[in-house]
Amino acid sequence: MAKPRSLNRVMIIGNLTRDPQLRDGKNDVKVCSFGVTTNTSWKDAGGHIQERAEFHNVVAFNKLAEICHQVLSVGMLVYLEGELRTRV
């Protein structure tokens, strides 16, 4: 019997919180990092609107890193799709 597969997929639509920073990683790999915020709002039991912001750290590599550095700037609305990785 085949082993079940898993899925690691994330989609984020939000605003850049800081300008992308480009640097050289190991083995001449370009690395670009930037922050994105997403907001959620809802009505509580008393009818008041509540809002919460989540902050995400994003990392892009190689050619995509160079494009992100050239095109993106703080405040822009972006759509991101990729995989989620947790770093310590």
C-alpha positions, 0 to 999 in steps of 0.5 A: 500500500502506498504511503500517504503524502503530505502538503506544505503550502501557504498563500499570503496576501499582505503589505510589506513592513520593511524594504527587502534586504539582499545579501549573499549566502553560502555558495554565492546564493542570493538571499532576500528577506523582508516582512509582510503583515496580514490583518484579520477583523471580526465582531466580538460578542458585544458587537465591537469590531476587533482586529489582529495583525500577524507578522511574517518573515519571508525569505526568497533565494537566487533569481527570485531574491534579486527580483524581489529586491528590485521590485518590492518596497515597504507598504506594497500589497503582495501575494505570496505563495510557497512553503512554510519553514520554521527556523530556530 
